[in-house]
Amino acid sequence: MTATLGRRRILQGAAGLAALGFPSAALAGEPPVELRRQDGTPSCVREVWRADPGLRDLGKPGTRFFAEHWGTEVRGDVDALRVAPAPDGLPAVERRVRAGTVEGFVVWGDQLGRPGAQAARASVDIWWEAGFRYPREFTGGKLALGLWGGEITEAGTPADAQPGWYDVLMLHGRPHNEVGAGIGLYSYHLNRREPVSGGAQYGQGMIGEEVSIPTGRWVRVEHEIILDRPGRTDGVTRLRIDGRLVLERFKITFRRDFRWGIRGIHLLDMWGGRPEDPRNQSPRDQRIWYRDWRLWAGGGEPCGLPPAEKLPAMRPAGERG
């Protein structure tokens, strides 16, 4: 199943999930997880999708892995991606960073399709090789995990012109830890504070608690979102690293059209915004490995209620029944 969104082509991943009603397609044996709003209202999510490289994938280029496991295409420096053993021997997507470059990649996964979910959690395991370092005067970047909804939003689109939203992992250069960068969130929600300049409005960076980011082992990163309800500014975004809550933001407006449900996982891996700036370029050849992307999703009901086979249609704000 294909969808043409803006200038980018997306292939529907996990065929049939949206048509079946994704809660009924939850993975066997995985218990549901209850996410909560600021007022304590619960939203149940169930694991509905997983993409993890296997032994049969070893040696495949990144483009083939994403086509076969995600049902989607990857854009950017695809030559820097391949399926290879991580240092512990597990198959993973290896992202090679060449000295003096800032190459990255972009994936828009459409695992849930339309109308999408009202709450979701995405996770990935990341391994920075021993001795990995971001540049000394690093200005920031992105990591390959995030969520998106509505239609694809191009970078720099002002909030009043956005056809959707996205929220992804962000790197920032504030702390001095093992890798020389911290992890936060970078968000194209509608009530962000970033000014409009020259007709463009970029995303808002959100920095939470400073945490150690170890090299030489797997680090579990989890990102969750609960969308705002009709007529309320009560969206939530959270970030956990190795199970520890490090960032939490409330009172977010992700959507003006309440059909902008969560469509799937968005990967945006990049260093800085200006490739020609040496502050954003890798000081040497280095490697990062990603594996075990997972997605939990739900329609907003508490875990004590049976999941709906399909999400209810929601009207845009101001539309009368």
Contacts in CASP RR format, 6 or more apart in sequence:
PFRMAT RR
TARGET T0000
AUTHOR 0000-0000-0000
METHOD contacts of the structure
MODEL  1
MTATLGRRRILQGAAGLAALGFPSAALAGEPPVELRRQDGTPSCVREVWR
ADPGLRDLGKPGTRFFAEHWGTEVRGDVDALRVAPAPDGLPAVERRVRAG
TVEGFVVWGDQLGRPGAQAARASVDIWWEAGFRYPREFTGGKLALGLWGG
EITEAGTPADAQPGWYDVLMLHGRPHNEVGAGIGLYSYHLNRREPVSGGA
QYGQGMIGEEVSIPTGRWVRVEHEIILDRPGRTDGVTRLRIDGRLVLERF
KITFRRDFRWGIRGIHLLDMWGGRPEDPRNQSPRDQRIWYRDWRLWAGGG
EPCGLPPAEKLPAMRPAGERG
1 11 0 8 1.000
1 12 0 8 1.000
1 15 0 8 1.000
1 16 0 8 1.000
2 9 0 8 1.000
2 10 0 8 1.000
2 11 0 8 1.000
2 12 0 8 1.000
3 9 0 8 1.000
3 10 0 8 1.000
3 12 0 8 1.000
3 110 0 8 1.000
4 10 0 8 1.000
5 108 0 8 1.000
5 151 0 8 1.000
5 152 0 8 1.000
6 151 0 8 1.000
6 152 0 8 1.000
7 154 0 8 1.000
8 75 0 8 1.000
8 108 0 8 1.000
8 152 0 8 1.000
9 73 0 8 1.000
10 72 0 8 1.000
10 73 0 8 1.000
10 108 0 8 1.000
10 109 0 8 1.000
10 110 0 8 1.000
10 152 0 8 1.000
11 67 0 8 1.000
11 71 0 8 1.000
11 72 0 8 1.000
11 73 0 8 1.000
11 110 0 8 1.000
12 18 0 8 1.000
12 71 0 8 1.000
12 110 0 8 1.000
12 113 0 8 1.000
13 49 0 8 1.000
13 70 0 8 1.000
13 71 0 8 1.000
13 72 0 8 1.000
13 109 0 8 1.000
13 110 0 8 1.000
13 111 0 8 1.000
14 25 0 8 1.000
14 48 0 8 1.000
14 49 0 8 1.000
14 71 0 8 1.000
14 111 0 8 1.000
16 25 0 8 1.000
17 25 0 8 1.000
17 48 0 8 1.000
17 49 0 8 1.000
17 111 0 8 1.000
17 112 0 8 1.000
17 113 0 8 1.000
18 112 0 8 1.000
18 113 0 8 1.000
18 114 0 8 1.000
18 116 0 8 1.000
20 309 0 8 1.000
21 308 0 8 1.000
21 309 0 8 1.000
21 310 0 8 1.000
21 311 0 8 1.000
22 48 0 8 1.000
22 112 0 8 1.000
22 116 0 8 1.000
22 117 0 8 1.000
22 297 0 8 1.000
22 298 0 8 1.000
23 46 0 8 1.000
23 48 0 8 1.000
23 297 0 8 1.000
23 298 0 8 1.000
23 299 0 8 1.000
23 307 0 8 1.000
23 308 0 8 1.000
23 309 0 8 1.000
24 307 0 8 1.000
24 309 0 8 1.000
25 48 0 8 1.000
26 32 0 8 1.000
26 46 0 8 1.000
26 47 0 8 1.000
26 48 0 8 1.000
26 307 0 8 1.000
27 46 0 8 1.000
27 47 0 8 1.000
27 48 0 8 1.000
27 49 0 8 1.000
27 50 0 8 1.000
30 46 0 8 1.000
30 47 0 8 1.000
32 44 0 8 1.000
32 45 0 8 1.000
32 46 0 8 1.000
32 303 0 8 1.000
33 44 0 8 1.000
33 45 0 8 1.000
33 46 0 8 1.000
33 121 0 8 1.000
33 296 0 8 1.000
33 303 0 8 1.000
34 42 0 8 1.000
34 43 0 8 1.000
34 44 0 8 1.000
34 45 0 8 1.000
34 302 0 8 1.000
34 303 0 8 1.000
35 42 0 8 1.000
35 43 0 8 1.000
35 44 0 8 1.000
35 45 0 8 1.000
35 119 0 8 1.000
35 121 0 8 1.000
35 224 0 8 1.000
35 226 0 8 1.000
35 236 0 8 1.000
35 238 0 8 1.000
36 42 0 8 1.000
36 43 0 8 1.000
36 226 0 8 1.000
37 43 0 8 1.000
37 226 0 8 1.000
37 234 0 8 1.000
37 235 0 8 1.000
37 236 0 8 1.000
37 250 0 8 1.000
38 234 0 8 1.000
38 236 0 8 1.000
38 250 0 8 1.000
38 251 0 8 1.000
39 234 0 8 1.000
42 302 0 8 1.000
42 303 0 8 1.000
43 118 0 8 1.000
43 119 0 8 1.000
43 226 0 8 1.000
43 298 0 8 1.000
43 299 0 8 1.000
43 300 0 8 1.000
43 301 0 8 1.000
43 302 0 8 1.000
44 119 0 8 1.000
44 298 0 8 1.000
44 299 0 8 1.000
44 300 0 8 1.000
44 301 0 8 1.000
44 302 0 8 1.000
44 303 0 8 1.000
44 304 0 8 1.000
44 305 0 8 1.000
44 307 0 8 1.000
45 117 0 8 1.000
45 119 0 8 1.000
45 120 0 8 1.000
45 121 0 8 1.000
45 224 0 8 1.000
45 296 0 8 1.000
45 297 0 8 1.000
45 298 0 8 1.000
46 296 0 8 1.000
46 297 0 8 1.000
46 298 0 8 1.000
46 307 0 8 1.000
47 294 0 8 1.000
47 295 0 8 1.000
47 296 0 8 1.000
48 111 0 8 1.000
48 112 0 8 1.000
48 295 0 8 1.000
48 296 0 8 1.000
48 297 0 8 1.000
49 111 0 8 1.000
49 294 0 8 1.000
49 295 0 8 1.000
50 292 0 8 1.000
50 293 0 8 1.000
50 294 0 8 1.000
50 295 0 8 1.000
51 69 0 8 1.000
51 70 0 8 1.000
51 293 0 8 1.000
52 69 0 8 1.000
52 91 0 8 1.000
52 291 0 8 1.000
52 292 0 8 1.000
52 293 0 8 1.000
53 65 0 8 1.000
53 69 0 8 1.000
53 83 0 8 1.000
53 91 0 8 1.000
53 92 0 8 1.000
53 93 0 8 1.000
53 291 0 8 1.000
54 83 0 8 1.000
54 91 0 8 1.000
55 91 0 8 1.000
57 65 0 8 1.000
57 68 0 8 1.000
57 69 0 8 1.000
57 83 0 8 1.000
57 91 0 8 1.000
58 83 0 8 1.000
58 84 0 8 1.000
58 85 0 8 1.000
58 91 0 8 1.000
59 82 0 8 1.000
59 83 0 8 1.000
59 84 0 8 1.000
60 68 0 8 1.000
60 82 0 8 1.000
60 83 0 8 1.000
61 78 0 8 1.000
61 79 0 8 1.000
61 81 0 8 1.000
61 82 0 8 1.000
61 83 0 8 1.000
62 74 0 8 1.000
62 78 0 8 1.000
62 81 0 8 1.000
62 82 0 8 1.000
62 83 0 8 1.000
62 93 0 8 1.000
63 73 0 8 1.000
63 74 0 8 1.000
63 78 0 8 1.000
63 81 0 8 1.000
65 81 0 8 1.000
65 83 0 8 1.000
65 93 0 8 1.000
66 72 0 8 1.000
66 73 0 8 1.000
66 74 0 8 1.000
66 107 0 8 1.000
67 73 0 8 1.000
70 107 0 8 1.000
70 109 0 8 1.000
70 111 0 8 1.000
71 109 0 8 1.000
72 107 0 8 1.000
72 108 0 8 1.000
72 109 0 8 1.000
72 110 0 8 1.000
73 107 0 8 1.000
74 81 0 8 1.000
74 105 0 8 1.000
74 106 0 8 1.000
74 107 0 8 1.000
75 105 0 8 1.000
75 106 0 8 1.000
75 107 0 8 1.000
76 103 0 8 1.000
76 104 0 8 1.000
76 105 0 8 1.000
76 106 0 8 1.000
77 101 0 8 1.000
77 103 0 8 1.000
77 104 0 8 1.000
77 105 0 8 1.000
78 105 0 8 1.000
80 95 0 8 1.000
80 96 0 8 1.000
80 97 0 8 1.000
80 98 0 8 1.000
80 103 0 8 1.000
80 104 0 8 1.000
80 105 0 8 1.000
81 93 0 8 1.000
81 94 0 8 1.000
81 95 0 8 1.000
81 96 0 8 1.000
81 105 0 8 1.000
82 93 0 8 1.000
82 94 0 8 1.000
82 96 0 8 1.000
83 91 0 8 1.000
83 92 0 8 1.000
83 93 0 8 1.000
83 94 0 8 1.000
84 91 0 8 1.000
84 92 0 8 1.000
84 94 0 8 1.000
84 289 0 8 1.000
85 91 0 8 1.000
85 92 0 8 1.000
86 92 0 8 1.000
86 94 0 8 1.000
86 127 0 8 1.000
86 218 0 8 1.000
86 289 0 8 1.000
86 291 0 8 1.000
87 127 0 8 1.000
87 129 0 8 1.000
87 130 0 8 1.000
87 216 0 8 1.000
87 289 0 8 1.000
88 127 0 8 1.000
88 218 0 8 1.000
90 291 0 8 1.000
91 291 0 8 1.000
92 127 0 8 1.000
92 289 0 8 1.000
92 290 0 8 1.000
92 291 0 8 1.000
93 289 0 8 1.000
93 290 0 8 1.000
93 291 0 8 1.000
94 287 0 8 1.000
94 288 0 8 1.000
94 289 0 8 1.000
95 104 0 8 1.000
95 105 0 8 1.000
95 144 0 8 1.000
95 269 0 8 1.000
95 287 0 8 1.000
95 288 0 8 1.000
95 289 0 8 1.000
95 290 0 8 1.000
96 285 0 8 1.000
96 286 0 8 1.000
96 287 0 8 1.000
97 103 0 8 1.000
97 271 0 8 1.000
97 282 0 8 1.000
97 285 0 8 1.000
97 286 0 8 1.000
97 287 0 8 1.000
97 288 0 8 1.000
98 282 0 8 1.000
98 285 0 8 1.000
99 281 0 8 1.000
99 282 0 8 1.000
99 283 0 8 1.000
99 284 0 8 1.000
99 285 0 8 1.000
100 278 0 8 1.000
100 281 0 8 1.000
100 282 0 8 1.000
100 283 0 8 1.000
101 275 0 8 1.000
101 281 0 8 1.000
101 282 0 8 1.000
102 270 0 8 1.000
102 271 0 8 1.000
102 272 0 8 1.000
102 273 0 8 1.000
102 275 0 8 1.000
102 280 0 8 1.000
102 281 0 8 1.000
102 282 0 8 1.000
104 269 0 8 1.000
104 270 0 8 1.000
104 271 0 8 1.000
105 144 0 8 1.000
105 267 0 8 1.000
105 269 0 8 1.000
106 267 0 8 1.000
106 268 0 8 1.000
106 269 0 8 1.000
107 144 0 8 1.000
107 265 0 8 1.000
107 266 0 8 1.000
107 267 0 8 1.000
108 148 0 8 1.000
108 152 0 8 1.000
108 266 0 8 1.000
109 263 0 8 1.000
109 264 0 8 1.000
109 265 0 8 1.000
109 266 0 8 1.000
109 267 0 8 1.000
110 263 0 8 1.000
110 264 0 8 1.000
111 263 0 8 1.000
111 264 0 8 1.000
111 265 0 8 1.000
111 295 0 8 1.000
112 120 0 8 1.000
112 261 0 8 1.000
112 262 0 8 1.000
112 263 0 8 1.000
112 264 0 8 1.000
112 295 0 8 1.000
112 297 0 8 1.000
113 263 0 8 1.000
113 264 0 8 1.000
114 259 0 8 1.000
114 261 0 8 1.000
114 263 0 8 1.000
115 259 0 8 1.000
115 261 0 8 1.000
115 311 0 8 1.000
115 313 0 8 1.000
115 314 0 8 1.000
116 149 0 8 1.000
116 261 0 8 1.000
116 262 0 8 1.000
116 263 0 8 1.000
116 297 0 8 1.000
116 311 0 8 1.000
117 261 0 8 1.000
117 262 0 8 1.000
117 297 0 8 1.000
117 298 0 8 1.000
117 299 0 8 1.000
117 311 0 8 1.000
118 226 0 8 1.000
118 227 0 8 1.000
118 261 0 8 1.000
118 262 0 8 1.000
118 298 0 8 1.000
118 299 0 8 1.000
118 300 0 8 1.000
118 311 0 8 1.000
119 224 0 8 1.000
119 225 0 8 1.000
119 226 0 8 1.000
119 227 0 8 1.000
119 262 0 8 1.000
119 297 0 8 1.000
119 298 0 8 1.000
119 299 0 8 1.000
119 300 0 8 1.000
120 147 0 8 1.000
120 224 0 8 1.000
120 225 0 8 1.000
120 262 0 8 1.000
120 264 0 8 1.000
120 295 0 8 1.000
120 296 0 8 1.000
120 297 0 8 1.000
120 298 0 8 1.000
121 222 0 8 1.000
121 223 0 8 1.000
121 224 0 8 1.000
121 295 0 8 1.000
121 296 0 8 1.000
122 145 0 8 1.000
122 146 0 8 1.000
122 147 0 8 1.000
122 222 0 8 1.000
122 223 0 8 1.000
122 224 0 8 1.000
122 264 0 8 1.000
122 265 0 8 1.000
122 293 0 8 1.000
122 294 0 8 1.000
122 295 0 8 1.000
122 296 0 8 1.000
123 145 0 8 1.000
123 220 0 8 1.000
123 221 0 8 1.000
123 222 0 8 1.000
123 223 0 8 1.000
123 292 0 8 1.000
123 293 0 8 1.000
123 294 0 8 1.000
124 144 0 8 1.000
124 145 0 8 1.000
124 220 0 8 1.000
124 221 0 8 1.000
124 290 0 8 1.000
124 291 0 8 1.000
124 292 0 8 1.000
124 293 0 8 1.000
124 294 0 8 1.000
125 218 0 8 1.000
125 219 0 8 1.000
125 220 0 8 1.000
125 221 0 8 1.000
125 290 0 8 1.000
125 291 0 8 1.000
125 292 0 8 1.000
126 143 0 8 1.000
126 144 0 8 1.000
126 218 0 8 1.000
126 219 0 8 1.000
126 221 0 8 1.000
126 288 0 8 1.000
126 289 0 8 1.000
126 290 0 8 1.000
127 216 0 8 1.000
127 217 0 8 1.000
127 218 0 8 1.000
127 219 0 8 1.000
127 288 0 8 1.000
127 289 0 8 1.000
127 291 0 8 1.000
128 178 0 8 1.000
128 179 0 8 1.000
128 213 0 8 1.000
128 214 0 8 1.000
128 215 0 8 1.000
128 216 0 8 1.000
128 219 0 8 1.000
128 288 0 8 1.000
129 215 0 8 1.000
129 216 0 8 1.000
129 286 0 8 1.000
129 287 0 8 1.000
129 288 0 8 1.000
129 289 0 8 1.000
130 215 0 8 1.000
130 216 0 8 1.000
131 178 0 8 1.000
131 215 0 8 1.000
131 216 0 8 1.000
132 178 0 8 1.000
132 179 0 8 1.000
132 215 0 8 1.000
132 286 0 8 1.000
132 287 0 8 1.000
132 288 0 8 1.000
133 179 0 8 1.000
133 180 0 8 1.000
133 283 0 8 1.000
133 286 0 8 1.000
134 140 0 8 1.000
134 171 0 8 1.000
134 173 0 8 1.000
134 179 0 8 1.000
134 180 0 8 1.000
134 181 0 8 1.000
134 271 0 8 1.000
134 282 0 8 1.000
135 271 0 8 1.000
135 278 0 8 1.000
135 279 0 8 1.000
135 280 0 8 1.000
135 281 0 8 1.000
135 282 0 8 1.000
135 283 0 8 1.000
136 283 0 8 1.000
137 279 0 8 1.000
138 171 0 8 1.000
138 173 0 8 1.000
138 180 0 8 1.000
138 181 0 8 1.000
138 271 0 8 1.000
138 272 0 8 1.000
138 279 0 8 1.000
138 280 0 8 1.000
139 173 0 8 1.000
139 272 0 8 1.000
139 273 0 8 1.000
139 277 0 8 1.000
139 279 0 8 1.000
139 280 0 8 1.000
140 170 0 8 1.000
140 171 0 8 1.000
140 172 0 8 1.000
140 173 0 8 1.000
140 181 0 8 1.000
140 271 0 8 1.000
140 272 0 8 1.000
140 280 0 8 1.000
141 170 0 8 1.000
141 171 0 8 1.000
141 172 0 8 1.000
141 186 0 8 1.000
141 270 0 8 1.000
141 271 0 8 1.000
141 272 0 8 1.000
141 273 0 8 1.000
141 280 0 8 1.000
142 168 0 8 1.000
142 169 0 8 1.000
142 170 0 8 1.000
142 171 0 8 1.000
142 186 0 8 1.000
142 268 0 8 1.000
142 269 0 8 1.000
142 270 0 8 1.000
143 168 0 8 1.000
143 169 0 8 1.000
143 170 0 8 1.000
143 171 0 8 1.000
143 183 0 8 1.000
143 221 0 8 1.000
143 269 0 8 1.000
144 169 0 8 1.000
144 267 0 8 1.000
144 268 0 8 1.000
144 269 0 8 1.000
144 290 0 8 1.000
145 168 0 8 1.000
145 169 0 8 1.000
145 221 0 8 1.000
145 223 0 8 1.000
145 265 0 8 1.000
145 267 0 8 1.000
145 293 0 8 1.000
146 166 0 8 1.000
146 167 0 8 1.000
146 168 0 8 1.000
146 169 0 8 1.000
146 223 0 8 1.000
146 265 0 8 1.000
146 266 0 8 1.000
146 267 0 8 1.000
146 268 0 8 1.000
147 166 0 8 1.000
147 167 0 8 1.000
147 168 0 8 1.000
147 223 0 8 1.000
147 225 0 8 1.000
147 262 0 8 1.000
147 264 0 8 1.000
147 265 0 8 1.000
147 266 0 8 1.000
148 164 0 8 1.000
148 165 0 8 1.000
148 166 0 8 1.000
148 167 0 8 1.000
148 262 0 8 1.000
148 263 0 8 1.000
148 264 0 8 1.000
148 265 0 8 1.000
148 266 0 8 1.000
149 164 0 8 1.000
149 165 0 8 1.000
149 166 0 8 1.000
149 254 0 8 1.000
149 255 0 8 1.000
149 260 0 8 1.000
149 261 0 8 1.000
149 262 0 8 1.000
149 263 0 8 1.000
149 264 0 8 1.000
150 163 0 8 1.000
150 164 0 8 1.000
150 165 0 8 1.000
150 255 0 8 1.000
150 257 0 8 1.000
150 259 0 8 1.000
150 260 0 8 1.000
150 261 0 8 1.000
150 263 0 8 1.000
151 163 0 8 1.000
151 164 0 8 1.000
152 163 0 8 1.000
152 164 0 8 1.000
153 162 0 8 1.000
153 163 0 8 1.000
153 164 0 8 1.000
153 165 0 8 1.000
153 166 0 8 1.000
153 188 0 8 1.000
155 202 0 8 1.000
156 200 0 8 1.000
156 201 0 8 1.000
156 202 0 8 1.000
156 203 0 8 1.000
157 188 0 8 1.000
157 200 0 8 1.000
157 201 0 8 1.000
158 196 0 8 1.000
158 199 0 8 1.000
158 200 0 8 1.000
158 201 0 8 1.000
159 188 0 8 1.000
159 189 0 8 1.000
159 190 0 8 1.000
159 191 0 8 1.000
159 192 0 8 1.000
159 201 0 8 1.000
162 188 0 8 1.000
162 190 0 8 1.000
164 188 0 8 1.000
164 255 0 8 1.000
164 257 0 8 1.000
164 260 0 8 1.000
165 187 0 8 1.000
165 188 0 8 1.000
165 189 0 8 1.000
165 190 0 8 1.000
165 254 0 8 1.000
165 255 0 8 1.000
165 260 0 8 1.000
166 187 0 8 1.000
166 188 0 8 1.000
166 266 0 8 1.000
166 268 0 8 1.000
167 185 0 8 1.000
167 186 0 8 1.000
167 187 0 8 1.000
167 188 0 8 1.000
167 189 0 8 1.000
167 223 0 8 1.000
167 225 0 8 1.000
167 237 0 8 1.000
167 254 0 8 1.000
168 185 0 8 1.000
168 186 0 8 1.000
168 187 0 8 1.000
168 266 0 8 1.000
168 267 0 8 1.000
168 268 0 8 1.000
169 183 0 8 1.000
169 184 0 8 1.000
169 185 0 8 1.000
169 186 0 8 1.000
169 221 0 8 1.000
169 223 0 8 1.000
169 239 0 8 1.000
170 183 0 8 1.000
170 184 0 8 1.000
170 185 0 8 1.000
170 186 0 8 1.000
170 205 0 8 1.000
170 206 0 8 1.000
171 181 0 8 1.000
171 182 0 8 1.000
171 183 0 8 1.000
171 184 0 8 1.000
171 271 0 8 1.000
172 181 0 8 1.000
172 182 0 8 1.000
172 183 0 8 1.000
172 184 0 8 1.000
172 205 0 8 1.000
172 207 0 8 1.000
173 180 0 8 1.000
173 181 0 8 1.000
173 182 0 8 1.000
174 182 0 8 1.000
174 207 0 8 1.000
174 210 0 8 1.000
175 181 0 8 1.000
175 182 0 8 1.000
175 210 0 8 1.000
177 210 0 8 1.000
177 211 0 8 1.000
177 212 0 8 1.000
177 213 0 8 1.000
178 212 0 8 1.000
178 213 0 8 1.000
178 214 0 8 1.000
178 215 0 8 1.000
179 213 0 8 1.000
179 215 0 8 1.000
180 213 0 8 1.000
181 213 0 8 1.000
182 207 0 8 1.000
182 210 0 8 1.000
182 211 0 8 1.000
182 213 0 8 1.000
183 211 0 8 1.000
183 213 0 8 1.000
183 221 0 8 1.000
183 239 0 8 1.000
183 241 0 8 1.000
183 246 0 8 1.000
184 205 0 8 1.000
184 206 0 8 1.000
184 207 0 8 1.000
184 208 0 8 1.000
184 239 0 8 1.000
184 246 0 8 1.000
184 247 0 8 1.000
185 205 0 8 1.000
185 206 0 8 1.000
185 223 0 8 1.000
185 237 0 8 1.000
185 239 0 8 1.000
185 247 0 8 1.000
185 249 0 8 1.000
186 203 0 8 1.000
186 204 0 8 1.000
186 205 0 8 1.000
186 206 0 8 1.000
187 203 0 8 1.000
187 204 0 8 1.000
187 205 0 8 1.000
187 206 0 8 1.000
187 237 0 8 1.000
187 252 0 8 1.000
188 203 0 8 1.000
188 204 0 8 1.000
189 204 0 8 1.000
189 237 0 8 1.000
189 252 0 8 1.000
189 253 0 8 1.000
189 254 0 8 1.000
190 253 0 8 1.000
190 254 0 8 1.000
190 255 0 8 1.000
190 256 0 8 1.000
191 233 0 8 1.000
191 251 0 8 1.000
191 252 0 8 1.000
191 253 0 8 1.000
192 201 0 8 1.000
192 203 0 8 1.000
192 204 0 8 1.000
193 204 0 8 1.000
194 201 0 8 1.000
194 202 0 8 1.000
194 203 0 8 1.000
194 204 0 8 1.000
195 201 0 8 1.000
206 237 0 8 1.000
206 247 0 8 1.000
206 249 0 8 1.000
207 247 0 8 1.000
208 239 0 8 1.000
208 246 0 8 1.000
208 247 0 8 1.000
209 246 0 8 1.000
209 247 0 8 1.000
211 241 0 8 1.000
211 244 0 8 1.000
211 246 0 8 1.000
213 219 0 8 1.000
213 241 0 8 1.000
218 291 0 8 1.000
219 241 0 8 1.000
219 242 0 8 1.000
220 240 0 8 1.000
220 241 0 8 1.000
220 242 0 8 1.000
220 243 0 8 1.000
221 239 0 8 1.000
221 240 0 8 1.000
221 241 0 8 1.000
222 239 0 8 1.000
222 240 0 8 1.000
222 241 0 8 1.000
222 243 0 8 1.000
223 237 0 8 1.000
223 238 0 8 1.000
223 239 0 8 1.000
223 240 0 8 1.000
224 236 0 8 1.000
224 237 0 8 1.000
224 238 0 8 1.000
224 240 0 8 1.000
225 235 0 8 1.000
225 236 0 8 1.000
225 237 0 8 1.000
225 238 0 8 1.000
225 254 0 8 1.000
225 262 0 8 1.000
226 235 0 8 1.000
226 236 0 8 1.000
226 300 0 8 1.000
227 235 0 8 1.000
227 254 0 8 1.000
227 255 0 8 1.000
227 260 0 8 1.000
227 261 0 8 1.000
227 262 0 8 1.000
228 234 0 8 1.000
228 235 0 8 1.000
228 252 0 8 1.000
228 253 0 8 1.000
228 254 0 8 1.000
228 255 0 8 1.000
229 235 0 8 1.000
230 258 0 8 1.000
230 314 0 8 1.000
230 315 0 8 1.000
230 317 0 8 1.000
231 317 0 8 1.000
233 251 0 8 1.000
233 252 0 8 1.000
233 253 0 8 1.000
234 250 0 8 1.000
234 251 0 8 1.000
234 252 0 8 1.000
235 250 0 8 1.000
235 251 0 8 1.000
235 252 0 8 1.000
235 253 0 8 1.000
235 254 0 8 1.000
236 248 0 8 1.000
236 249 0 8 1.000
236 250 0 8 1.000
236 252 0 8 1.000
237 247 0 8 1.000
237 248 0 8 1.000
237 249 0 8 1.000
237 252 0 8 1.000
238 245 0 8 1.000
238 247 0 8 1.000
238 248 0 8 1.000
238 249 0 8 1.000
239 245 0 8 1.000
239 246 0 8 1.000
239 247 0 8 1.000
239 248 0 8 1.000
240 246 0 8 1.000
254 260 0 8 1.000
255 261 0 8 1.000
256 316 0 8 1.000
256 317 0 8 1.000
257 316 0 8 1.000
257 317 0 8 1.000
258 314 0 8 1.000
258 315 0 8 1.000
258 316 0 8 1.000
258 317 0 8 1.000
259 313 0 8 1.000
259 314 0 8 1.000
259 315 0 8 1.000
259 316 0 8 1.000
262 297 0 8 1.000
264 295 0 8 1.000
265 293 0 8 1.000
265 295 0 8 1.000
271 280 0 8 1.000
271 281 0 8 1.000
271 282 0 8 1.000
272 280 0 8 1.000
273 280 0 8 1.000
274 280 0 8 1.000
275 281 0 8 1.000
298 307 0 8 1.000
298 311 0 8 1.000
299 307 0 8 1.000
299 308 0 8 1.000
299 311 0 8 1.000
301 307 0 8 1.000
301 308 0 8 1.000
315 321 0 8 1.000
END
